[in-house]
Amino acid sequence: MNRRELVTGATWLLGLQAATVAAAPEDEAALKEAIKSYYSIFYKDRDKSRYRALLADDYRLLENGELLTVEEDIAFMPKPEDQYERTDGFDFQLAGVSGGAAYLVYFLSSEINDVRGHRSARFLESAVFRRSGATWLLSVLHSTRIMPTEN
């Protein structure tokens, strides 16, 4: 990398950082509620129409090394006969807004009970939203499972 590329890249990053500001309290609350609804509707209510209404038209889920579309994501929604119960907890870390786009970074802790028994899981997730009127629609969700460390 030459000096010009370095200066250009650094300038771009500083400009991006300056353009993104901490989310206003009402936006941050709306973003957090959107993520909580995303999980509640998917795993508890299991309502495909309401779930789809939370998502931007170009929504993508990045999970387990895969890039999933809306339809591929919805295909994983538990069915009533699956005997699937899940409780999710959120530890929100960062929220930012830049014009009509926003992001949220958080840890997700899940307690899952199903035919396989009980298990716990923890994830680090980042979500990108796009404003549509007064609503924040989820555009990208990237989920990374945090594996327990061995002692």
BAVEXFI-912099 format. One record per atom (N, C-alpha, C): x, y, z; residue in one letter. Coordinates in pm, whole numbers, plus 50000, padded with zeros to 5 digits. Each point is the difference from the previous one (the first is absolute). Layout:
N
XYZa;...
! end
This chain:
151
500854988350000m;499155011750000m;500905012350000m;499705009149908n;500825012149996n;499395010850090n;500725010750016r;499595010850091r;498655005849961r;499795002049870r;498735005849953r;498824991150037r;500154987049980e;498924990750036e;499735000350150e;501075000750080l;499885000550146l;499255012550043l;500395011549944v;499355012750035v;498534999849956v;499734995049880t;498634999349951t;499154991150089t;500534988350036g;499274990750086g;499745005850138g;501005006450058a;499845006150133a;498985011349995a;500045008049895t;499035010949986t;498584994549987t;499854989449923w;498684993949982w;499474994850134w;500874993050077l;499574994750129l;499625011150097l;500785010650003l;499675011350088l;498695006549959l;499775001149870g;498735005749952g;498824991350037g;500174986849989l;498934990850037l;499705001150148l;501065000750082q;499825001050142q;499295013050037q;500335010949933a;499375012850029a;498555000249955a;499684992749894a;498634999949948a;499074991750085a;500544990150073t;499194991450086t;500045005750140t;498845002450055v;499925005450135v;499244990250088v;500195001450128a;499254991650093a;498525002149972a;499264989350009a;498565000749974a;499325008750104a;499055008149957a;499175007650092a;499254990050088a;499675003850122p;499334990450091p;498774993349940p;499195007549926e;498804993949941e;500354990249888e;501045003149921d;500444990749896d;500624987650062d;500835001750102e;500624988650065e;498944990750059e;499005005850065a;498914991850056a;499254992649890a;499765006749887a;499294993649888a;500834988749939a;501315001949989l;500884989549946l;500014987850092l;500125002450129k;500004989050097k;498674992549995k;498915007249994e;498694993649993e;499844992049871e;500555005149890a;499914992849872a;500734986650009a;501184999750065i;500734987450014i;499264990450092i;499475005050110k;499244991350091k;498784994249929k;499325008149920s;498844995349924s;500414989749896s;501135002149936y;500534990749900y;500084985950058y;500604998950118y;500144986850062y;498694994750056y;499225008650062s;498734995650059s;499034995049893s;499895007249892i;499074996049894i;500494987349931i;501314998649981f;500544988249932f;499864987550086f;500385000850128y;500074988050083y;498784997550089y;499245010450034k;498834998050088k;498695000949923k;499775011449933d;498745001949927d;499974991749872d;501144998749936r;500154992349876r;499035004649891r;499935013149989d;499095006349904d;500835005449883d;499954993049888k;500835003449884k;499695014049945k;498745004049999s;499625013249947s;500555011250088s;499824998750131r;500515010350092r;501535000449998r;500624988349988y;501464999349993y;500485007149874y;499394997049889r;500395006049872r;499855015250003r;499015004950075a;499775014550010a;501125007350073a;500844992750074l;501135006050071l;501235001849911l;499964993849881l;501194998949916l;499935008849875l;501165005549963a;500115007349873a;499894990049886a;499635004849882d;499834991249883d;501284992449965d;501155006150027d;501274993549966d;500684993550121d;499244996850102y;500524994150124y;500884987949972y;501094999050078r;500894988449994r;500414996350142r;500054987050026l;500484994550126l;501334993249974l;501025003750076l;501324993749991l;500174991850127l;499934986749984e;500044991350117e;500624986649962e;500834994850090n;500654987049978n;500744999549867n;500635010849961g;500755000349876g;499145000349875g;498705002650015e;499105000349885e;499375013849986e;499645003449878l;499295012449968l;498594996149957l;499025003050085l;498624995549977l;499105011549958l;499054997049911t;498975009549959t;498844999350099t;499025008749982v;498814999950084v;499344986349997v;499804994649882e;499304987249986e;500784988750066e;501325000049984e;500834989650062e;499975001150152e;499995012350051d;499935002250144d;498654995150054d;498925004049937i;498664996250046i;499804984949998i;500674993049910a;499884985349994a;500484993550130a;500845006950079f;500494994650127f;499095003250118f;498915007549978m;499105003550109m;499404987250059m;500084998450133p;499444987950061p;498504998949973p;499554987849987k;498584997249981k;499404996250135k;498695001650020p;499404996650129p;500314985750045p;500054990849910e;500274986050037e;501474997550038e;500865009949983d;501424998350033d;500284999950150d;499035003850082q;500185000750146q;501255008150035q;500115011649940y;501185008550014y;499655011950087y;500765001950108e;499855011650087e;501365006750014e;499985013249997r;501265007450006r;499795013050076r;500955003150087t;500015012650074t;501305007149964t;499885012649959d;501165007749957d;500245011850092d;501275002750027g;500415011750077g;500995008149917g;499935013150013f;500815009049918f;500875008950087f;501255001649958d;500945009050065d;500485009649892d;499315011349986f;500285009549893f;501285007750029f;500855001349897q;501315006150015q;500135013349927q;499585000549873l;500175011949917l;498775002449915l;499705012649978a;498945003849906a;500445013049933a;499785000649869g;500385012049927g;499055002549885g;499925012549959v;499115004049890v;500795008949906v;499774998049869s;500585008449897s;498925002049895s;499345011450006g;498905002749907g;498884989850018g;499674993049893g;498924990250003g;500474986050029g;501234998450050a;500534986850035a;500445000150146a;499994988250059a;500404998850140a;500604986250023a;500734998750110y;500544986950037y;499824997850149y;500044987450037l;499894995950139l;500934988150019l;500795000150106v;500904989050033v;499634995250139v;499904986750017y;499534994750128y;500424985350016y;499974995650125f;500174985850030f;498604994250022f;499794988249948l;498724992950014l;500274987250077l;499274997850108s;500074987650077s;498664992949986s;500054987349960s;498774992449975s;499964987350083s;498844997450057e;499724987450069e;498974992849915e;500334988049956i;499174992749904i;499574986750059i;498714996949987n;499454987150039n;499244994549881n;500344987849960d;499284993449891d;500124984950018d;499694992549898v;500034985450009v;501404994850031v;501025008049972r;501384995850029r;500425003050144r;499155007150074g;500315003550138g;500265014950016g;500745003350107h;500305014050031h;501445003149960h;500185012249946r;501345004749968r;500025015350006r;501195005150019s;500225014550003s;500905003749883s;499825012149950a;500845004949892a;500225015050021a;501155004649952r;500335014350010r;500565004449865r;499615012149959f;500375005249869f;500445014650013f;500875004249910l;500315014249980l;499355003449867l;499135010250001e;499265003349880e;500115014849967e;499935002749869s;499925013849953s;498855000749900s;499225010450015a;498825002049916a;500085013549931a;499625000249872v;499955012449923v;498545002449964v;499555012150023f;498605003749975f;499915011049896f;498855000849937r;499685010749907r;498665006150044r;499965013250004r;498765006750041r;499004999649886r;498774996750035s;498875000349906s;498885007650069s;499875012749969g;499055008450073g;500475001450143g;499154996250095a;500365000850141a;500534986850053a;500154990149913t;500384986550042t;501424996549956t;500714992850085w;501314994649965w;499814985749953w;500394997249874l;499904986549944l;501384993550002l;500054987450038l;501254992750005l;500464996649860l;501225004049966s;500544997849867s;501044988649999s;500884999950102v;501034989750011v;500144996150146v;500064987050026l;500294995050133l;501154990249987l;501085002850074h;501164991149999h;500154994150139h;499954986850009s;500034992950127s;501234991050007s;500775001550108t;501174991650024t;499824993050133t;499964986749996r;499854992550124r;501305000650080r;499865002250129i;501135000350090i;500104986350065i;501064993049968m;500184986650054m;500585001050141m;499504991550091p;500555000350137p;501494996549998p;500745006550085t;501424996950008t;500214988050090t;500974991949965e;500324988250080e;500965004150111e;499804994450117n;500875003050114n;501184990650004n;
! end
